Amino acid sequence: MSERWIPFDTRDAASDPVQQFRQWFDDARDLMREREAVALATASASGAVHVRMVLLRYLGPDGCGWFTNYQSLKGHDLAENPHASLLWYCEPLGRQVRIEGPVSRMSPQQSDDYFASRPRGHQIGAHASHQSSVIDSRAELEHRVAEYDARFEGQVVPRPAEWGGYLLTPRHWEFWQHRADRLHDRVNYDATPSGWELSRTSP
């Protein structure tokens, strides 16, 4: 092969995009420090776009999920405009995957289960941090952490009502493979009533 990147075409793609993503995700297991990191783009009702990194904590046939504070900026965006896009990028393999679709909250049970699996410090932090709100100093945040740590001493830390999971239900996937001379491979999956429709687009 004259280039280090692996060609990717519709004939190479799995029939199901989740299966294809799992394959690429597995390929990156020993190549990335934080494989779960994805860029999440949301937009307000007025069209103002906001992008940040989150951790992909759920991948299943029903969609892709992450957890956060519902009162955060992303939470406010999704309350006004419940659609989003995720981007997973693997530089060592020259790959990126874009996922787009409507977003809804996960069930309280799903959020409870994931919250219970988190380290205690993360649980306390979820109570102490009013995500995206203005604070005077780091000391203010650390004071809140100490207060909640004392409040829940010797107890199971409950999930805050304003904290939980979001699920993006994909309607479109794009698998992008870097190639020489910027002649990249782009394979798309679009949801149709009869299943996933694959296509290839120009780089």
C-alpha positions in Angstrom: 0.0 0.0 0.0 1.4 3.4 -0.9 -0.1 5.2 2.1 -0.4 4.3 5.8 -4.2 4.8 6.0 -6.6 1.9 5.4 -9.1 2.5 2.6 -12.8 2.5 3.5 -15.7 2.2 1.1 -19.4 1.2 1.4 -18.5 -2.3 0.5 -16.2 -2.4 3.6 -18.8 -1.0 5.9 -20.9 -3.1 8.3 -24.7 -3.0 7.6 -25.3 -1.4 11.0 -23.4 1.8 12.0 -23.2 0.9 15.7 -21.4 -2.3 14.7 -19.1 -0.3 12.4 -18.4 2.2 15.2 -17.6 -0.5 17.7 -15.1 -1.9 15.2 -13.3 1.4 14.8 -13.5 2.1 18.5 -11.9 -1.3 19.2 -9.2 -0.6 16.6 -8.2 2.4 18.7 -8.0 0.6 22.0 -4.2 0.9 22.5 -3.7 4.0 20.4 -5.7 6.7 22.3 -5.4 7.9 25.9 -9.1 8.8 26.2 -11.0 6.8 23.6 -14.4 7.9 25.1 -13.8 11.6 24.5 -16.2 13.1 21.9 -17.0 16.6 20.9 -20.7 17.5 21.5 -22.3 20.3 19.5 -25.6 21.8 20.7 -27.5 25.0 19.6 -29.8 27.3 21.4 -33.3 28.2 20.1 -31.7 31.4 18.5 -29.1 29.3 16.7 -26.1 30.0 18.9 -23.8 27.0 18.6 -21.8 25.6 21.5 -19.2 22.8 21.4 -17.4 21.0 24.2 -15.8 17.6 24.9 -17.8 15.0 26.9 -17.3 11.3 27.6 -19.3 8.7 25.6 -20.6 6.5 28.4 -23.3 4.6 26.6 -23.4 3.0 23.1 -26.3 0.7 22.2 -28.8 0.0 19.4 -30.9 2.9 20.7 -28.2 5.5 20.6 -25.2 7.2 22.2 -25.2 8.6 25.7 -23.4 10.9 28.1 -24.1 12.3 31.6 -24.1 15.9 32.8 -25.9 18.5 34.8 -29.3 19.3 33.3 -28.8 23.0 34.3 -25.5 23.3 32.4 -25.3 25.3 29.1 -25.6 22.1 27.1 -28.7 21.2 29.2 -30.3 24.6 28.5 -29.5 24.2 24.8 -31.1 20.8 24.6 -34.2 21.9 26.5 -34.7 24.6 23.8 -33.5 22.6 20.8 -33.3 18.8 21.4 -30.9 18.0 18.6 -27.2 17.5 18.7 -24.1 16.2 16.9 -21.2 14.1 18.3 -17.8 13.8 16.8 -15.3 11.1 17.7 -11.8 11.6 16.4 -8.9 9.1 16.2 -5.8 10.9 15.0 -3.5 7.8 15.0 -5.7 6.0 12.5 -6.8 9.2 10.6 -10.5 8.5 11.4 -13.4 10.5 12.6 -17.1 9.6 13.1 -19.9 12.1 13.1 -23.3 11.2 14.7 -26.4 13.4 14.4 -29.9 13.1 15.7 -32.6 14.1 18.3 -31.7 14.0 22.0 -33.8 13.0 25.0 -33.1 12.4 28.7 -32.2 8.8 29.8 -34.5 7.2 32.3 -34.1 8.0 36.0 -33.0 4.4 36.6 -30.3 4.6 33.9 -29.0 7.8 35.5 -29.1 6.3 39.0 -27.3 3.2 37.9 -24.5 5.2 36.3 -24.2 7.7 39.1 -23.8 4.8 41.6 -20.9 3.5 39.6 -18.9 6.8 39.8 -16.1 7.4 42.3 -17.3 9.1 45.5 -15.4 12.3 44.7 -17.2 12.6 41.4 -20.5 12.1 43.2 -19.8 14.8 45.7 -18.6 17.1 42.9 -21.9 16.7 41.1 -23.7 18.1 44.1 -21.2 20.9 44.8 -20.8 22.2 41.2 -23.7 24.2 39.8 -22.3 23.6 36.3 -22.0 26.7 34.0 -23.0 29.1 36.8 -20.7 32.0 37.8 -18.6 31.6 41.0 -16.3 34.0 42.8 -13.4 31.7 43.3 -12.0 28.2 43.4 -12.3 28.4 47.2 -16.1 28.8 47.0 -16.2 25.5 45.0 -14.0 23.7 47.5 -16.1 25.0 50.4 -19.2 23.4 48.8 -17.3 20.2 48.3 -16.4 20.1 52.0 -20.0 20.8 53.0 -21.5 18.0 50.9 -18.7 15.6 51.9 -19.7 16.2 55.5 -23.4 16.0 54.8 -23.1 12.6 53.2 -20.4 11.2 55.5 -21.1 7.5 56.1 -23.9 7.5 53.6 -24.5 6.5 50.0 -24.4 9.7 47.9 -27.7 10.2 46.1 -27.9 11.4 42.5 -28.8 15.1 42.3 -32.2 15.6 40.7 -30.5 18.0 38.2 -27.9 15.5 37.1 -28.4 12.6 34.6 -28.0 11.1 31.2 -28.8 12.2 27.7 -29.4 9.8 24.7 -28.8 10.9 21.1 -30.8 8.7 18.8 -28.8 8.7 15.5 -30.4 9.6 12.2 -27.2 10.1 10.4 -23.6 8.7 10.8 -20.6 9.7 8.8 -17.4 7.6 8.9 -14.4 9.5 7.6 -11.1 7.9 6.8 -8.0 10.1 6.0 -6.4 9.3 2.7 -3.4 10.7 0.7 -3.7 13.9 -1.2 -6.8 14.8 0.8 -8.8 12.3 -1.2 -10.5 11.1 1.9 -13.1 8.3 2.2 -16.5 9.3 3.5 -19.2 6.7 4.1 -22.6 7.8 5.3 -25.5 6.0 7.0 -28.9 7.6 6.9 -32.0 6.3 8.7 -34.9 5.3 6.5 -38.2 3.5 7.3 -36.7 0.3 5.9 -33.3 0.6 7.7 -30.0 2.2 7.1 -29.1 3.5 3.7 -25.4 3.7 2.9 -23.8 6.2 0.5 -20.4 7.6 -0.3 -19.7 11.4 -0.5 -16.9 13.4 -2.1 -14.0 14.4 0.2 
